[in-house]
Amino acid sequence: MSVINQMLKDLEQRSPESNARTVQSGHLESTYSSKIIVLVTSISVFAICFISFYVWHLVSENKALKAEKDNSQLSQLVTNQVNKASELEINENRTYTAPITIEENQQTKKPNNKQRNLPAIVAKKMSISVPIDLDKTLLDNHSESDFQRIAAKTVINNSSSRVTPAKKMVADTHSHSGSVSKHSHDIITLVKTKTNKMSVSRRQLSADELAAQKLVLAEKALVAKQIDKAEKLLEEVVIIKPNDSQTRKKLAALWFGRQAYQDAVNLLSQGIALNGKDSSLRQMKARIHLKQGQITTALNTLKPLAQLKDEQYQIMLANTAQQAQQNNVAIESYKILIVIQPDVGRWYLGLAVLHDKSSQFNLASVAYKQALTKNDLSVASVNFIQQRIQAIGQ
C-alpha cells in the first residue's frame, strides 16, 4: 500500500508540472503566431505601397511624355504656319518702283555759279518703296524761287487688289538776300506713305462655275444612287441656268423614272417656252404624253417643228400622226425623210402605204415602185409591195 501511495503522490506531483509546461508552451506558440501575423501584414502593406508608388510613377511618366509630345507637335505646327505666312508675305508683298518725272519751270536768267543737288530720299515701310528725288537749284539773289512739282506714282499689285496712290511733294526754297556765301535754309515737306495692310478676299463663283460644280456633285450622287440629292442639285442648276436643256432633260428623266409625269411635263414645257426650237425637249415631252396615252397632245407638241430636217424627229412625228389618224401630217414627214435620205427604201414604202390608205392609188403605185428600186428592203417587204402593185393594177 505504501508503494502504491508513493506512486500516486509521484503522479500528482508530475501532473502539475506537465500542465504548467503545456500552458507555457501554448503561450509561447500564441506569442510566436501573433508576431508572424504582424510581420506578414507589414510586409504585405509595404509591398502594396511599393507597387502603388511604382504604378503612380509610370502613369505620371506617361502623362509627362504625352504632354511633351503634344507640345512638340504644337510647336512644329506653329513653326510651319509661321514659315507659310512668311513665304506668303514675301510672295504677295512685292515692291515695284515707279519712275518719277520731274517738271521744272525755270526763268531764263543768269544761273548761280554754285548749284547743289540733294540726294534721293527713299522711304520704305511694309514692303512698299516710294522713291523720291529732290532736285534743288539755287537761283540768283534777285530771281524769284521756283516751285518744283514731283509726281510720284506707285503701283502695288497683289492677289486681291490693285492700289494706285498718287503722291505729291513740294520743295520750297527760301533764301535770304545777299551773296551765295551767306546762309540759306530749305524747307522740305515730305508726304509719308500709309502702311499697306494685306487683305484676303473671297472670290464669288460665276454662274457657269457654280453650275458646273453642282453638275459634278449630281453625277456623283447618281453613281452613289442618291436620287433625291441628285434631283435637288439638278433643280439648282436649272434655276441658275434655265437655258441648259441637257440638265433639264436629266431632271425630267429622273422624274419620269419615278412616275412624276406631270412634274416632268411642266419642266419640259418651261424649257420649250424658253427655247421653242429645241427639238429634244419636244421629243421627250411627246414620249411622256404617249406613255400616258395622250396621242393628240403628243402630236401637238411635235407639230411646231414639222419642217425640221431631223431623222429621229420626223420618224416620231410620222408614227405619232399615224396613231392619231392624221395621215396628211405623216405624209409630209415621209416626204421630208425622203429629202434627207433619198436612198432609203423604207421611206418610200411608208409614203406608199399612207397614199394607199388614203385611196390615192396612183401616188401609192409610184411610191411602191420607187421603193423597189432601192434594193434595201427585206423579202417580206418586197412581197408585200408586189402584191399591192398587182392589187392596185386590177
C-alpha positions as CSV (number, residue, x, y, z in Angstrom):
1,M,0.0,0.0,0.0
2,S,2.7,2.3,0.8
3,V,4.3,1.7,-2.6
4,I,1.0,2.5,-4.3
5,N,0.6,5.6,-2.3
6,Q,4.0,6.7,-3.1
7,M,3.3,6.2,-6.8
8,L,0.1,8.2,-6.7
9,K,1.9,11.0,-5.0
10,D,4.6,11.0,-7.7
11,L,1.9,11.1,-10.3
12,E,0.2,14.0,-8.6
13,Q,3.5,15.9,-8.5
14,R,4.2,15.2,-12.1
15,S,0.8,16.2,-13.5
16,P,1.0,19.9,-12.3
17,E,4.5,20.1,-13.8
18,S,3.2,18.8,-17.1
19,N,0.2,21.1,-17.1
20,A,2.5,24.0,-16.4
21,R,4.7,23.0,-19.3
22,T,1.8,22.7,-21.6
23,V,0.4,26.1,-20.7
24,Q,3.8,27.7,-21.1
25,S,4.3,26.1,-24.5
26,G,0.8,27.2,-25.7
27,H,1.6,30.7,-24.5
28,L,4.8,30.8,-26.4
29,E,3.2,29.4,-29.6
30,S,0.5,32.1,-29.4
31,T,3.1,34.8,-29.0
32,Y,5.1,33.5,-31.9
33,S,2.0,33.2,-34.2
34,S,1.0,36.9,-33.4
35,K,4.4,38.1,-34.3
36,I,4.4,36.2,-37.6
37,I,1.0,37.7,-38.4
38,V,2.2,41.2,-37.7
39,L,5.3,40.6,-39.8
40,V,3.4,39.2,-42.8
41,T,0.9,42.1,-42.6
42,S,3.7,44.7,-42.5
43,I,5.4,43.1,-45.5
44,S,2.1,43.0,-47.4
45,V,1.4,46.6,-46.7
46,F,4.9,47.6,-47.7
47,A,4.6,45.6,-50.9
48,I,1.2,47.2,-51.8
49,C,2.6,50.7,-51.1
50,F,5.6,50.0,-53.2
51,I,3.5,48.6,-56.1
52,S,1.1,51.6,-55.9
53,F,4.0,54.0,-55.9
54,Y,5.6,52.3,-58.9
55,V,2.3,52.3,-60.8
56,W,1.8,56.0,-60.0
57,H,5.3,56.8,-61.2
58,L,4.6,55.0,-64.5
59,V,1.4,56.9,-65.0
60,S,3.0,60.2,-64.3
61,E,5.9,59.5,-66.6
62,N,3.5,58.5,-69.4
63,K,1.5,61.7,-68.9
64,A,4.7,63.8,-69.0
65,L,5.8,62.1,-72.2
66,K,2.4,62.6,-73.8
67,A,2.4,66.3,-72.8
68,E,5.9,66.7,-74.2
69,K,4.9,65.1,-77.4
70,D,1.8,67.3,-77.8
71,N,3.9,70.4,-77.1
72,S,6.5,69.4,-79.7
73,Q,3.7,68.8,-82.3
74,L,2.1,72.1,-81.4
75,S,5.5,73.9,-81.7
76,Q,6.1,72.2,-85.1
77,L,2.7,73.2,-86.3
78,V,3.2,76.8,-85.2
79,T,6.6,76.8,-86.9
80,N,5.1,75.5,-90.2
81,Q,2.3,78.2,-90.0
82,V,4.9,80.9,-89.4
83,N,7.0,79.7,-92.3
84,K,4.0,79.6,-94.6
85,A,2.9,83.0,-93.5
86,S,6.4,84.4,-94.2
87,E,6.5,82.8,-97.6
88,L,3.1,84.2,-98.4
89,E,4.1,87.6,-97.3
90,I,7.2,87.5,-99.4
91,N,5.3,86.4,-102.4
92,E,2.4,88.7,-102.0
93,N,4.1,91.9,-100.9
94,R,6.2,92.6,-104.0
95,T,7.5,96.0,-104.4
96,Y,7.6,97.8,-107.7
97,T,9.3,101.1,-108.0
98,A,7.6,103.5,-110.4
99,P,9.6,106.2,-112.3
100,I,9.4,109.7,-111.1
101,T,9.1,112.6,-113.5
102,I,10.2,116.0,-112.5
103,E,8.9,119.0,-114.3
104,E,10.8,122.2,-113.7
105,N,9.9,125.6,-115.0
106,Q,12.8,128.0,-114.5
107,Q,13.1,131.5,-115.7
108,T,15.9,132.1,-118.2
109,K,18.1,134.2,-116.1
110,K,21.8,134.0,-115.1
111,P,22.2,130.9,-113.0
112,N,24.4,131.0,-110.0
113,N,27.8,129.6,-110.3
114,K,27.3,127.1,-107.5
115,Q,24.5,124.6,-107.6
116,R,23.7,121.9,-105.1
117,N,21.7,118.7,-105.6
118,L,20.0,117.0,-102.7
119,P,20.3,113.1,-102.7
120,A,17.3,111.0,-103.4
121,I,15.3,110.1,-100.3
122,V,13.8,106.6,-100.3
123,A,11.1,105.8,-97.8
124,K,10.4,102.2,-97.2
125,K,7.7,100.7,-95.0
126,M,5.8,97.4,-95.1
127,S,7.4,96.3,-98.3
128,I,6.3,99.4,-100.2
129,S,9.0,101.6,-101.7
130,V,8.3,105.2,-102.8
131,P,11.3,106.7,-104.4
132,I,11.5,110.5,-104.0
133,D,14.1,112.5,-105.9
134,L,14.7,116.0,-104.7
135,D,16.3,118.4,-107.1
136,K,17.2,121.8,-105.7
137,T,18.6,124.7,-107.8
138,L,19.8,127.9,-106.3
139,L,19.0,130.9,-108.5
140,D,20.4,134.4,-108.4
141,N,19.7,136.6,-105.4
142,H,17.3,138.8,-107.4
143,S,15.4,135.9,-109.0
144,E,12.2,134.5,-107.6
145,S,12.1,131.0,-106.1
146,D,10.5,128.4,-108.4
147,F,8.3,125.6,-107.4
148,Q,9.3,122.1,-108.3
149,R,6.5,119.6,-108.8
150,I,7.3,116.0,-108.3
151,A,4.7,113.4,-109.1
152,A,5.3,110.0,-107.6
153,K,3.1,107.1,-108.7
154,T,3.5,103.8,-107.1
155,V,1.6,100.7,-108.3
156,I,1.1,97.9,-105.8
157,N,-0.1,94.6,-107.1
158,N,-1.2,91.7,-105.0
159,S,-3.7,88.8,-105.5
160,S,-6.8,90.7,-104.3
161,S,-6.4,94.4,-105.0
162,R,-4.8,97.0,-107.2
163,V,-4.0,100.2,-105.4
164,T,-2.6,103.2,-107.3
165,P,-1.8,106.0,-104.9
166,A,-0.6,109.3,-106.3
167,K,1.7,111.4,-104.0
168,K,2.9,114.9,-104.5
169,M,5.9,116.6,-102.8
170,V,6.6,120.3,-102.9
171,A,10.0,121.6,-102.2
172,D,10.1,125.3,-101.2
173,T,13.3,127.1,-101.4
174,H,13.8,130.2,-99.3
175,S,17.0,132.2,-99.5
176,H,17.9,135.4,-97.8
177,S,19.1,138.4,-99.8
178,G,22.8,138.6,-100.1
179,S,25.6,136.7,-101.7
180,V,25.7,133.0,-102.2
181,S,28.1,132.5,-99.4
182,K,25.5,133.6,-96.9
183,H,23.4,131.0,-95.2
184,S,20.2,129.8,-96.8
185,H,17.7,127.3,-95.5
186,D,15.4,124.9,-97.3
187,I,12.0,123.7,-96.0
188,I,11.2,120.3,-97.4
189,T,7.9,118.7,-96.8
190,L,7.7,115.0,-97.2
191,V,4.4,113.1,-97.6
192,K,4.6,109.9,-95.6
193,T,3.1,106.8,-97.1
194,K,0.5,104.9,-95.2
195,T,1.1,101.4,-94.1
196,N,-0.2,98.9,-96.6
197,K,-2.2,96.1,-95.0
198,M,-2.6,92.7,-96.6
199,S,-6.2,91.7,-97.1
200,V,-7.8,88.4,-98.1
201,S,-11.0,88.5,-100.1
202,R,-13.2,85.7,-101.3
203,R,-13.9,85.4,-105.0
204,Q,-17.5,84.6,-105.8
205,L,-18.0,81.8,-108.3
206,S,-19.6,82.7,-111.6
207,A,-22.9,81.2,-112.7
208,D,-21.2,78.8,-115.1
209,E,-18.6,77.7,-112.5
210,L,-21.3,77.1,-109.8
211,A,-23.5,75.2,-112.2
212,A,-20.5,73.0,-113.3
213,Q,-19.7,72.3,-109.7
214,K,-23.3,71.2,-108.9
215,L,-23.4,69.0,-112.0
216,V,-20.3,67.2,-110.9
217,L,-21.9,66.6,-107.4
218,A,-25.1,65.5,-109.1
219,E,-23.2,62.9,-111.2
220,K,-21.5,61.6,-108.1
221,A,-24.9,61.4,-106.3
222,L,-26.3,59.4,-109.2
223,V,-23.4,57.0,-109.1
224,A,-24.0,56.5,-105.4
225,K,-27.7,56.0,-106.1
226,Q,-28.7,59.1,-104.1
227,I,-31.6,60.1,-106.3
228,D,-33.1,62.7,-104.0
229,K,-29.8,64.5,-103.7
230,A,-29.2,64.4,-107.4
231,E,-32.6,65.8,-108.1
232,K,-32.1,68.7,-105.7
233,L,-28.7,69.5,-107.3
234,L,-30.1,69.4,-110.8
235,E,-33.0,71.7,-109.8
236,E,-30.5,74.2,-108.5
237,V,-28.6,74.0,-111.8
238,V,-31.8,74.6,-113.8
239,I,-32.5,77.6,-111.6
240,I,-29.0,79.0,-112.2
241,K,-29.0,78.2,-116.0
242,P,-32.6,77.9,-117.2
243,N,-31.5,77.6,-120.8
244,D,-29.4,74.4,-120.1
245,S,-31.6,71.9,-121.9
246,Q,-29.4,68.9,-121.1
247,T,-29.7,69.4,-117.4
248,R,-33.4,70.0,-117.8
249,K,-33.8,66.7,-119.6
250,K,-31.8,64.8,-117.0
251,L,-34.0,66.1,-114.3
252,A,-37.1,65.3,-116.3
253,A,-35.8,61.8,-116.9
254,L,-35.4,61.3,-113.1
255,W,-38.9,62.5,-112.5
256,F,-40.2,60.3,-115.3
257,G,-38.4,57.3,-113.8
258,R,-40.3,57.7,-110.5
259,Q,-43.6,58.3,-112.5
260,A,-43.8,62.0,-111.6
261,Y,-45.2,62.6,-115.2
262,Q,-46.8,66.0,-114.6
263,D,-43.7,67.5,-112.9
264,A,-41.6,66.3,-115.9
265,V,-44.1,67.7,-118.4
266,N,-44.2,71.1,-116.6
267,L,-40.4,71.2,-116.5
268,L,-40.1,70.4,-120.2
269,S,-42.8,72.9,-121.1
270,Q,-40.8,75.7,-119.3
271,G,-37.8,74.7,-121.4
272,I,-39.8,74.8,-124.6
273,A,-41.2,78.2,-123.7
274,L,-37.6,79.5,-123.3
275,N,-36.4,77.8,-126.5
276,G,-39.1,76.7,-128.8
277,K,-36.6,75.4,-131.4
278,D,-35.2,72.8,-129.1
279,S,-36.4,69.5,-130.7
280,S,-35.0,67.2,-128.0
281,L,-37.3,68.8,-125.3
282,R,-40.3,68.4,-127.6
283,Q,-39.4,64.7,-128.3
284,M,-39.1,63.9,-124.6
285,K,-42.4,65.7,-123.8
286,A,-44.1,63.8,-126.6
287,R,-42.8,60.5,-125.2
288,I,-44.3,61.2,-121.8
289,H,-47.7,62.1,-123.4
290,L,-47.5,58.8,-125.4
291,K,-46.7,56.9,-122.2
292,Q,-49.9,58.3,-120.7
293,G,-51.9,57.6,-123.9
294,Q,-52.3,61.3,-124.8
295,I,-51.6,60.8,-128.5
296,T,-53.2,64.1,-129.7
297,T,-51.3,66.1,-127.1
298,A,-48.0,64.4,-128.2
299,L,-48.7,65.2,-131.8
300,N,-49.5,68.9,-131.0
301,T,-46.2,69.0,-129.1
302,L,-44.3,67.9,-132.3
303,K,-46.2,69.8,-134.9
304,P,-44.5,73.2,-134.4
305,L,-41.2,71.8,-135.8
306,A,-42.9,69.7,-138.6
307,Q,-40.4,71.1,-141.2
308,L,-37.3,70.2,-139.2
309,K,-34.8,68.1,-141.2
310,D,-34.0,65.7,-138.4
311,E,-34.4,61.9,-139.0
312,Q,-35.5,60.9,-135.5
313,Y,-37.8,63.8,-135.1
314,Q,-39.6,63.2,-138.4
315,I,-39.9,59.4,-137.7
316,M,-41.5,60.2,-134.3
317,L,-43.8,62.7,-135.9
318,A,-44.9,60.3,-138.7
319,N,-45.6,57.5,-136.2
320,T,-47.5,59.7,-133.8
321,A,-49.5,61.2,-136.7
322,Q,-50.5,57.7,-137.9
323,Q,-51.6,56.8,-134.4
324,A,-53.7,60.0,-134.3
325,Q,-55.0,59.1,-137.7
326,Q,-53.7,62.3,-139.2
327,N,-52.3,60.8,-142.4
328,N,-51.6,64.2,-144.1
329,V,-49.1,65.1,-141.3
330,A,-47.4,61.7,-141.6
331,I,-47.2,62.0,-145.4
332,E,-45.4,65.3,-145.1
333,S,-43.0,63.7,-142.6
334,Y,-42.1,60.9,-145.0
335,K,-41.5,63.4,-147.8
336,I,-39.0,65.3,-145.6
337,L,-37.4,61.9,-144.7
338,I,-37.0,61.2,-148.4
339,V,-35.4,64.6,-148.9
340,I,-33.0,63.9,-146.0
341,Q,-32.2,60.3,-147.1
342,P,-33.3,59.7,-150.7
343,D,-31.6,56.3,-151.0
344,V,-33.6,54.6,-148.2
345,G,-36.4,52.5,-149.5
346,R,-38.5,52.3,-146.3
347,W,-39.4,56.0,-146.5
348,Y,-40.9,55.4,-149.9
349,L,-42.7,52.3,-148.6
350,G,-44.2,54.3,-145.7
351,L,-45.3,57.0,-148.1
352,A,-46.9,54.5,-150.4
353,V,-48.8,52.8,-147.6
354,L,-50.2,56.2,-146.5
355,H,-51.3,57.0,-150.0
356,D,-52.8,53.5,-150.3
357,K,-54.8,54.2,-147.1
358,S,-56.0,57.5,-148.4
359,S,-57.2,55.8,-151.6
360,Q,-54.6,57.7,-153.7
361,F,-53.7,54.7,-155.7
362,N,-51.7,56.4,-158.4
363,L,-49.4,58.0,-155.9
364,A,-49.2,54.8,-154.0
365,S,-48.2,52.8,-157.1
366,V,-45.4,55.3,-157.9
367,A,-44.1,55.2,-154.4
368,Y,-44.2,51.4,-154.3
369,K,-42.2,51.2,-157.5
370,Q,-39.6,53.7,-156.2
371,A,-39.2,51.6,-153.0
372,L,-38.4,48.5,-155.1
373,T,-35.6,50.4,-156.9
374,K,-33.6,51.0,-153.6
375,N,-32.8,47.3,-153.0
376,D,-32.6,47.7,-149.2
377,L,-35.9,46.1,-148.2
378,S,-36.5,42.7,-146.7
379,V,-38.0,39.9,-148.7
380,A,-41.3,40.2,-146.8
381,S,-41.5,43.9,-147.7
382,V,-40.8,43.2,-151.3
383,N,-43.5,40.6,-151.5
384,F,-46.0,43.0,-149.9
385,I,-45.1,45.7,-152.4
386,Q,-45.6,43.4,-155.3
387,Q,-48.9,42.2,-154.0
388,R,-50.1,45.8,-153.5
389,I,-49.0,46.8,-157.0
390,Q,-50.9,43.9,-158.5
391,A,-54.0,44.8,-156.4
392,I,-53.8,48.4,-157.5
393,G,-53.4,47.5,-161.1
394,Q,-56.6,45.4,-161.0
